[in-house]
Every structure is written in C-alpha cells, then in structure tokens.
Amino acid sequence: MTIKKFMESNKALDNNFTNPDGEIFSETMAECTSVWSNAAAKGYVIRAAQHLKMNREQIKTLLIRMEWAFNDLTIEEAEKVYNDF
C-alpha cells in the first residue's frame, strides 16, 4: 500500500469514526503515524541536493519525481529499490 492510499483510506473512514470531541479518524491516524513524514523526507533530499550544489530548478524537479515515487511505490517497494541500489 502506498502512503497516498493509506491516507486516502483513513480519510474515507472519517464519517464512521468521529469521536464526541469532534476529532476525526484521519487526523488521529496522522498523529499516530508521525513516524513517516513526506515533508521531512523532502527536507532531507533538499539538504542533500543543496550539498551537491544542485540549483533550485533541479531540486524542484527532483521533488516532483519524489512525490510521484511516494504515490506510486509501496514502502516495501521503495526499500527494495534502496537495497538493490
């Protein structure tokens, strides 16, 4: 399952699992699953790309492709890509 599909499936459950305080399921899950952060991962990539002296346009292109990878690959597939590299 991709991160995108995971988050979409959580959002789909919002109407069924809203607690009396108004907290919705997808927000609760986002807080509980803070181990993964796309923004933090992108921050690591930006910092590494800056260290390699990539220009802003190159970094933007890299981030666009990274977003594609987040949406296209499961975590297991991404780990395999890394391990096979």
Backbone torsions as a table, in degrees:
resi	resn	phi	psi	omega
1	MET	NA	134.8	177.5
2	THR	-80.1	162.4	176.5
3	ILE	-59.3	-42.4	180.0
4	LYS	-59.2	-46.8	-179.7
5	LYS	-65.8	-37.6	177.9
6	PHE	-60.5	-47.7	-178.6
7	MET	-67.5	-38.2	177.5
8	GLU	-64.3	-39.5	179.7
9	SER	-67.0	-35.9	175.7
10	ASN	-64.6	-43.6	-179.0
11	LYS	-62.7	-36.1	-179.8
12	ALA	-64.4	-21.5	-178.8
13	LEU	-91.5	-2.2	-175.5
14	ASP	-53.8	-43.6	-177.5
15	ASN	-67.3	-27.8	-178.7
16	ASN	-84.9	-24.8	-172.4
17	PHE	-131.0	63.6	172.8
18	THR	-107.9	123.4	-176.5
19	ASN	-79.7	168.9	-176.5
20	PRO	-58.5	-23.6	179.1
21	ASP	-82.4	-1.1	179.1
22	GLY	88.6	2.7	178.9
23	GLU	-74.3	128.2	-177.6
24	ILE	-97.1	155.1	-172.4
25	PHE	-55.8	-47.0	-175.7
26	SER	-62.9	-35.1	177.8
27	GLU	-69.0	-41.2	177.6
28	THR	-61.8	-45.9	179.8
29	MET	-64.4	-38.8	178.9
30	ALA	-61.4	-39.8	177.9
31	GLU	-68.3	-38.9	-177.6
32	CYS	-74.7	-23.9	-176.6
33	THR	-108.5	33.3	-177.4
34	SER	-70.6	3.0	176.6
35	VAL	-61.1	-35.9	-179.5
36	TRP	-104.7	129.8	176.5
37	SER	-137.8	113.3	176.7
38	ASN	-58.5	-40.4	-179.0
39	ALA	-63.2	-41.8	178.6
40	ALA	-66.2	-42.1	178.4
41	ALA	-60.7	-42.0	178.4
42	LYS	-65.6	-36.5	177.1
43	GLY	-61.7	-41.7	176.4
44	TYR	-61.6	-43.1	-179.4
45	VAL	-65.3	-43.6	178.9
46	ILE	-59.1	-46.5	-178.6
47	ARG	-62.4	-43.6	178.8
48	ALA	-64.4	-41.8	179.9
49	ALA	-65.2	-39.4	176.8
50	GLN	-63.2	-40.4	178.5
51	HIS	-62.0	-32.6	178.1
52	LEU	-83.9	4.3	178.3
53	LYS	66.1	29.3	173.8
54	MET	-71.1	144.3	178.8
55	ASN	-82.0	170.4	-174.3
56	ARG	-59.0	-41.0	-179.8
57	GLU	-66.0	-39.4	177.2
58	GLN	-63.6	-41.3	179.6
59	ILE	-66.2	-41.8	177.8
60	LYS	-59.6	-43.7	178.7
61	THR	-62.7	-43.1	177.9
62	LEU	-60.2	-42.7	179.9
63	LEU	-66.6	-35.6	176.6
64	ILE	-63.0	-44.3	179.1
65	ARG	-69.0	-32.7	177.4
66	MET	-65.9	-40.9	177.1
67	GLU	-61.1	-41.6	176.1
68	TRP	-58.3	-45.4	-179.1
69	ALA	-63.5	-39.6	176.8
70	PHE	-57.5	-40.6	-175.6
71	ASN	-83.1	-20.4	-173.4
72	ASP	-101.4	-30.5	-174.9
73	LEU	-106.1	143.3	169.8
74	THR	-76.4	166.1	177.7
75	ILE	-60.9	-39.8	-179.8
76	GLU	-64.6	-41.0	178.5
77	GLU	-65.0	-40.9	178.7
78	ALA	-64.3	-40.4	176.8
79	GLU	-62.5	-39.6	178.7
80	LYS	-64.1	-42.8	177.3
81	VAL	-56.8	-47.0	-179.4
82	TYR	-62.8	-48.8	-177.4
83	ASN	-65.2	-33.6	178.9
84	ASP	-77.0	-19.1	-179.2
85	PHE	-68.9	NA	NA
